């Protein structure tokens, strides 16, 4: 869990499997609602996959609309033709 001033956010992915070339949707859930839009900045980092080879890395901005508690970002994977197995 990451802390945002006066709010906390949690990240989750609906699936932990995605085919190369597809995108994984990451959901950002914030505790409580706000009367104004809230932006959350996410940064990718390499683990079992490598940015630029396995997925599109970088910084993503998620806006949670006023009165809502969640937003989404899609992170694209790269179909590089390699047989990777599970990552």
Secondary structure, 3 states (H helix, E strand, C coil): CEEECCEEEEEEECCCCCCCCCEEEEEEEECCCCCCCEEEEEECCCCCCCECCCECCCEEEEEECCCCCEEEEEEEECCCCCCCCCC
